Each structure stands twice: as structure tokens, then as C-alpha cells.
Amino acid sequence: MIEALVNQETLRDILPLLFALPTLMAFSPPVRQEIFFRDSGTCHICGKKNSDGYRIDIAHFSHNKNDPKYDTPEMGFACCLQCHLESSPPEHKHLIQKRIDEKGLRWK
């Protein structure tokens, strides 16, 4: 049934994104929204604002997924795409850059 809906080429393109999704969306949507509004959509590193047209991400202070507070507002902060990419651990930089490239995101 699935084969009839999705061709093999599409599956090849989608599977890597599905496996990367937990890393790309580390915070649950309600927590991401709470952090965004708490931080007024402003990058904590450079001060760029969403209201000025900059894309603001939500980043973790710590990437320890075993921490029970991992998906809580106190574990995150708002930052622009550029600062998120520059401040991320090396193993996450390629995932962030891939998301930027695939979605055609720009710093502003």
C-alpha cells in the first residue's frame, strides 16, 4: 500500500530527514514557543530580533538528552540562525547547515 503512494526515490530523499528530525526539533513545540516568547524573539548572543526579519532558532544550553530537564524552557534560549550555527557542537553543525540549505533559509 505504501509503495503505491510513495516511490522509491521519494523514500530515499525523506528517510534521512526523518532520522534527523529528533535532532532538528529537540524541544517540543509548546516549549519552543514558550522560550521564543520569553526571550522576545531576540538572539541572546548578538541581539538580532525576529521583528527585524531575522530567523530566530531555539538552542539548548546543554545537549545531554538524558537530563530530565532537556525539554524544559530553562534548558533553552533564543538565537539567530548564524549564532546557532557558530555556537553549536561540531556534530550538530552539519544538521543545522543542511536545514538551512534545504529550506532555503537566510540569515535575514
C-alpha positions as CSV (number, residue, x, y, z in Angstrom):
1,M,0.0,0.0,0.0
2,I,2.7,2.5,0.9
3,E,4.7,1.6,-2.2
4,A,1.7,2.8,-4.3
5,L,1.8,6.2,-2.5
6,V,5.5,6.8,-2.3
7,N,8.0,5.9,-4.9
8,Q,11.5,4.7,-4.0
9,E,13.2,7.9,-5.0
10,T,10.9,9.9,-2.7
11,L,11.7,7.5,0.2
12,R,15.4,7.9,-0.4
13,D,15.0,11.7,0.0
14,I,12.7,11.6,3.0
15,L,14.3,8.9,5.2
16,P,17.4,10.9,6.2
17,L,15.2,13.8,7.2
18,L,13.0,11.5,9.3
19,F,16.1,10.2,11.2
20,A,17.4,13.8,11.7
21,L,14.0,15.1,12.9
22,P,14.6,14.4,16.6
23,T,17.8,16.3,16.5
24,L,16.4,19.2,14.5
25,M,13.4,19.5,16.8
26,A,15.0,18.9,20.1
27,F,12.3,20.9,22.0
28,S,8.7,20.1,21.8
29,P,6.6,22.8,20.0
30,P,5.0,24.2,23.2
31,V,8.4,24.5,24.9
32,R,9.9,26.1,21.8
33,Q,7.0,28.6,21.7
34,E,7.4,29.4,25.4
35,I,11.2,30.1,25.0
36,F,10.6,32.2,21.9
37,F,8.1,34.4,23.7
38,R,10.1,34.5,27.0
39,D,13.1,35.8,25.1
40,S,11.0,38.2,23.0
41,G,12.3,36.6,19.7
42,T,15.7,38.1,20.3
43,C,19.1,36.3,19.9
44,H,20.8,36.0,23.2
45,I,24.2,36.1,21.6
46,C,24.1,39.0,19.1
47,G,20.8,40.7,19.9
48,K,19.2,40.3,16.4
49,K,15.4,40.3,16.6
50,N,12.7,38.3,14.8
51,S,10.7,41.5,14.5
52,D,13.5,42.9,12.3
53,G,13.2,40.0,9.9
54,Y,15.9,37.6,11.3
55,R,15.2,33.9,11.6
56,I,15.3,33.0,15.3
57,D,16.0,29.4,16.5
58,I,15.8,27.9,19.9
59,A,19.0,26.3,21.1
60,H,20.0,24.2,24.1
61,F,22.4,25.2,26.8
62,S,23.3,21.5,27.2
63,H,22.9,18.7,24.7
64,N,22.6,16.0,27.3
65,K,19.4,14.2,26.2
66,N,19.5,12.1,29.4
67,D,18.9,15.2,31.5
68,P,15.3,15.1,32.8
69,K,15.0,18.9,32.1
70,Y,16.1,18.5,28.5
71,D,12.7,19.6,27.1
72,T,12.1,22.4,29.5
73,P,12.3,26.2,29.0
74,E,15.2,26.6,31.4
75,M,17.3,24.5,29.1
76,G,16.9,26.7,26.1
77,F,17.5,30.2,24.7
78,A,16.6,32.1,21.5
79,C,19.4,32.7,19.0
80,C,19.6,33.7,15.3
81,L,20.5,31.1,12.7
82,Q,24.0,32.4,12.3
83,C,24.8,32.3,16.0
84,H,23.1,28.9,16.4
85,L,25.3,27.5,13.7
86,E,28.5,29.1,15.0
87,S,27.9,28.1,18.7
88,S,26.7,24.5,18.0
89,P,28.8,21.5,18.8
90,P,30.6,20.1,15.7
91,E,28.3,17.1,15.4
92,H,25.2,19.4,15.1
93,K,26.6,22.0,12.7
94,H,26.1,19.8,9.6
95,L,22.4,19.2,10.6
96,I,21.8,22.9,11.1
97,Q,23.5,23.8,7.8
98,K,21.6,21.1,6.0
99,R,18.3,22.5,7.3
100,I,19.3,26.0,6.2
101,D,20.2,24.7,2.7
102,E,17.2,22.5,2.3
103,K,14.6,25.1,3.4
104,G,16.4,28.0,1.6
105,L,16.6,29.9,4.9
106,R,18.5,33.1,5.0
107,W,20.0,34.9,8.0
108,K,17.5,37.7,7.3
